[in-house]
Amino acid sequence: MILLLIAFLFVGKKFALKTVAVSVLFPLMLDILLRYPLTELYDEPMLSALFAGTLLGAGSGIVLRSGAS
């Protein structure tokens, strides 16, 4: 909580609000996605790695492009 207040003071309100939003949405989305496992991907390690890399790259790109951390 103290780090969030420091970020609010030094970096700005917009950045601090984005950080709070991501801190709430990430566990929520993770919980939703874990309820529906993609068992087809477990059998194909190469396909699983391809999907993981694509999703991580796209997610990182969206986060960085929006100015969040």
Secondary structure as UniProt FT lines:
FT   HELIX           2..10
FT   HELIX           13..35
FT   HELIX           39..41
FT   HELIX           45..65
FT   TURN            66..67
//
